[in-house]
Structures are given as structure tokens and as C-alpha cells.
Amino acid sequence: MPTYILSLISSAGVSAALCGALVFLARNWIGERLKRAIGAEYDSKLEVHKAQLQASNAERLESFKAQLAMQSARDGAVHAALVKYRFDAIKAVLGPLLEFHEAVAALVNPLQLNGGPDLDQRVERVLQAQKAFVEAYQPNRIFLPKRCADHVAEIRSKLVSNANVFTQIVNPAIKGTGINDPYTKWNEVYVSVSSEVRRTIAEMESEMRTLMGDERS
């Protein structure tokens, strides 16, 4: 209640008790107006803050989305490059590996007794095939999938072992030096190269086809 009204009431001879009550009501009225004014200002500032916060959050969200999109694009490019490297590595290694296997298979094949290249020629073919395989394998092995790399390492180990057994044990025994029964050992070497190694090659090829999108049979 405005103070000039209180002055009029006092001048009109209103009692002191009534006057005090009116003063109390006036103060409450002023207090309520002040609280409403403060509340309105607070609400206004709160709405402004909310709007600013929403705008900031929206900007941060868009920035985060942009960063994710860029990272996804980079990851996709890296994955595509890795897949190409792997396919190129498989292509580079598979041919020399199969030639290495064929050379060892020809070296230990019992049918050689019926004619064909002599031992020196067959050994030279194995040496050249192994050299070509190593030259292809060394720079590309890191790009081979783990299971394929394990198969290649197993095949290489068996081929080298069987070629050494044939040239250092079986062949000398056939000529009369070394073990008494070279043909049993010869058969073991032949079975290993023609069956065991060939099976491992088939498993490796299956892994490679799966990598390139074929379904497992």
C-alpha cells in the first residue's frame, strides 16, 4: 500500500493499532511485488540460460557427429587399404607356394623311377621354387590373416623337411648307403607331400576364399 495513503489515514485520526496493521499490510504488499519482480527477472534469466545451454549443446553435438563421421571415414579407408594389401599378399604368396609344393612333389614321386628329369634337375627345381617362395613370402607375410599365415608356415616347414629327408636319407640309401629300407621312408615322405601337405593347402585356400566373401562349406 503506498505511503501517501498511510499519511491520509494517519491525518484522519485512525487509531495507532489500525495504523500499525495497515503498515504491516503495506510492507507485505511491497514485499510481494518485490518478490514477483525478482522472480520474473530470475525466470527470464533462466530461460536465457536454458536457450544458451541448448544452443551450446546442439553445437557440441553437431561437432561430435562431425568428428565421428570423419573418424568413420578414416577407419573405412584404412580397412579398405588393409583388405587390398591382404588380397595382394595372398596373390603374391599363393602362386610361389604352390610351385614349391609341386617341385617337392616331383622330387619325391616314386614314378620318377620310370623316367623323367634326373635327381639334379629335380633338386634344382626345388631350390629355385623355394627361393621364389621366400622372396614372395617375407615382405607379404605381415599382411596375411593369422590363420592363413599359420597354414603357410606349416606347409613350408613340411616341404623343407620332406625334401631334406629325401635328398639326405632316402636317395643315399637307394644308392646303397644309409638305412636298410629306404622305400618305407620314401613312402612316408611321398604320403606327407601328396596327402598331408595337400590337405593343408586346401584348408588354407578355404580360409582365403572365406576372407574374400565365400561362405564356408
WOCOR-V574164 format. One record per pair of residues at least 24 apart in sequence whose C-alpha atoms are under 7 Angstrom apart, sorted by the first residue. I is the first residue (numbers start at 1). J is the second residue. D is the distance in Angstrom with one decimal. If there is no record, write none. Layout:
i = {I & I}
j = {J & J}
d = {D & D}
//
This chain:
i = {1 & 1 & 2 & 85 & 86 & 86 & 89 & 89 & 89 & 90 & 92 & 93 & 93 & 93 & 96 & 96 & 96 & 97 & 99 & 100 & 100 & 100 & 100 & 101 & 103 & 104 & 104 & 105 & 105 & 108 & 108 & 109 & 148 & 148 & 151 & 151 & 155 & 155 & 159 & 162}
j = {26 & 29 & 26 & 143 & 143 & 144 & 140 & 143 & 144 & 144 & 136 & 133 & 136 & 137 & 129 & 132 & 133 & 133 & 129 & 126 & 129 & 130 & 133 & 159 & 129 & 159 & 163 & 193 & 194 & 166 & 190 & 190 & 204 & 207 & 200 & 204 & 197 & 200 & 193 & 189}
d = {4.2 & 6.3 & 7.0 & 6.4 & 5.1 & 5.7 & 5.2 & 6.2 & 6.4 & 6.6 & 6.1 & 6.8 & 5.5 & 5.5 & 6.8 & 6.2 & 4.7 & 5.7 & 6.2 & 6.4 & 4.8 & 5.7 & 6.9 & 6.7 & 6.9 & 6.6 & 6.1 & 6.0 & 6.6 & 6.7 & 5.8 & 6.4 & 5.6 & 6.5 & 6.6 & 5.8 & 6.0 & 6.8 & 6.9 & 5.6}
//
